[in-house]
Amino acid sequence: MAEEIKPKVETIETEKEQFEEIGEEKTEEKKEKPKKDRIGVLNIYTSKNNTILTLTDMAGNTLSRSSGGQSTKQDRLKSSPTVAMFSAKKISEDAKEYGINELYVRIRAETGSESPGSASHAIIKSLGRDDFKIISIADLTRTPRGGPKKGGGRRGRRV
């Protein structure tokens, strides 16, 4: 009876070795390809009442859009930094779907305003936390140069 057990043990050991060899071969076949960096452009428009985000590729084709109004029901919160972070989260999920991991950020505020506002800062911070490499940040806010004629006549505008 002892003679019968020895061959079974040997066959089990050889089967284990064959199984391990097959497993090693499968792991060798799976090689990670280096990820190619895809670049996108994020356009941020901030106003007193809302924040609008548009993600495009380098050719200018729109891939994703989001705004403060889509993230909240309350009108007074549409331009707040907290709601802007939720919009940025949606944009970052869409960007990862398209394989984008590097961004050019273009910020624009209302014409004549002094600064883009706190919502744009919150968006950039949240994108940085989501492992996006931000290549550059450009402020494209337009400045008024002269503009239309002031109202009023010879004695000026009466208020």
Summary of the structure (lengths in Angstrom):
residues: 159
radius of gyration: 29.4
end to end distance: 114.7
largest distance: 123.4
contacts: 410
relative contact order: 0.14
helix: 40%
strand: 26%
